[in-house]
Amino acid sequence: MRLLIAEDDPQLGALLARGLREQAYVVDRVADGTSAIEQLRMNDYDGVILDVMLPGADGFAVTRAARARGASVPILMLTARDAVETGSPASTPAPTTIS
């Protein structure tokens, strides 16, 4: 299963990627929304872990771009905000711990 992580916090991005790779996922990482949009155009992913507050294009813009091109990939949005209306079926506050 191939996943894309779009997270601008280097420590959190590395933690997520390491934990998922340990579970045998193939993980691509980017640190900004523009790169996430580019990766979603070039590759087929089984899931996306997407920070809401990315530099460049934010997580909402990345989601809109993916949906506009017909991608139905599941997107899990992470946010440091207390509350946010994401339009995503699943969102969770960041940072997330992996045991």
C-alpha positions as CSV (number, residue, x, y, z in Angstrom):
1,M,0.0,0.0,0.0
2,R,1.4,3.4,-1.0
3,L,0.8,6.5,1.0
4,L,1.6,10.2,0.7
5,I,2.4,12.2,3.8
6,A,2.3,16.0,3.3
7,E,3.5,17.5,6.6
8,D,5.8,20.6,7.0
9,D,6.9,19.7,10.5
10,P,10.1,17.6,9.9
11,Q,9.9,15.7,13.1
12,L,6.2,14.8,12.8
13,G,6.6,13.9,9.1
14,A,9.6,11.6,10.0
15,L,7.7,10.0,12.9
16,L,4.7,9.2,10.7
17,A,6.8,7.9,7.8
18,R,8.9,5.7,10.1
19,G,5.9,4.2,11.9
20,L,4.1,3.5,8.6
21,R,7.2,2.0,7.0
22,E,7.7,-0.3,10.0
23,Q,4.2,-1.6,9.2
24,A,5.3,-2.3,5.6
25,Y,3.7,0.8,3.9
26,V,5.5,2.5,1.0
27,V,5.6,6.1,2.0
28,D,6.4,9.3,0.0
29,R,6.9,12.5,2.0
30,V,6.6,16.2,0.9
31,A,6.7,19.3,3.1
32,D,4.4,21.7,1.1
33,G,1.1,21.7,-0.6
34,T,2.4,22.5,-4.1
35,S,4.6,19.4,-3.9
36,A,1.7,17.3,-2.6
37,I,-0.4,18.4,-5.6
38,E,2.4,17.4,-8.0
39,Q,2.9,14.0,-6.4
40,L,-0.9,13.3,-6.5
41,R,-0.8,14.1,-10.3
42,M,2.2,11.9,-10.9
43,N,1.4,8.9,-8.7
44,D,-1.5,6.7,-7.6
45,Y,-1.8,6.5,-3.8
46,D,-3.9,4.3,-1.6
47,G,-4.2,7.1,1.0
48,V,-2.9,10.6,1.9
49,I,-2.0,12.0,5.3
50,L,-2.4,15.7,4.8
51,D,-1.5,18.6,7.1
52,V,-4.2,21.3,6.9
53,M,-1.7,24.2,7.4
54,L,0.9,23.5,4.7
55,P,3.1,26.2,3.1
56,G,2.3,26.9,-0.6
57,A,-1.1,25.3,-1.1
58,D,-2.9,24.5,2.1
59,G,-4.5,21.1,2.8
60,F,-7.9,22.3,1.6
61,A,-6.4,23.4,-1.8
62,V,-4.6,20.1,-2.1
63,T,-7.8,18.2,-1.5
64,R,-9.7,20.4,-4.0
65,A,-7.0,19.8,-6.6
66,A,-7.1,16.1,-6.1
67,R,-10.9,15.9,-6.2
68,A,-11.0,18.2,-9.3
69,R,-9.0,15.7,-11.2
70,G,-11.2,12.9,-10.1
71,A,-9.0,11.3,-7.5
72,S,-11.1,9.4,-4.9
73,V,-8.1,8.6,-2.7
74,P,-8.9,8.6,1.0
75,I,-7.4,11.7,2.8
76,L,-6.8,11.9,6.5
77,M,-6.2,15.6,7.5
78,L,-4.1,16.5,10.5
79,T,-4.4,19.9,12.1
80,A,-2.9,21.8,15.0
81,R,-6.1,23.9,15.1
82,D,-8.6,23.3,18.0
83,A,-11.5,22.9,15.6
84,V,-11.8,23.0,11.9
85,E,-14.5,22.2,9.3
86,T,-12.4,20.2,6.8
87,G,-14.8,18.6,4.4
88,S,-12.8,15.5,5.0
89,P,-14.5,12.4,6.4
90,A,-11.6,11.9,8.9
91,S,-9.5,14.5,10.7
92,T,-7.4,14.4,13.8
93,P,-5.5,17.0,15.8
94,A,-1.7,17.0,15.4
95,P,0.8,16.1,16.8
96,T,0.0,12.4,16.8
97,T,1.9,9.9,18.7
98,I,2.8,6.4,17.4
99,S,3.6,3.7,19.8
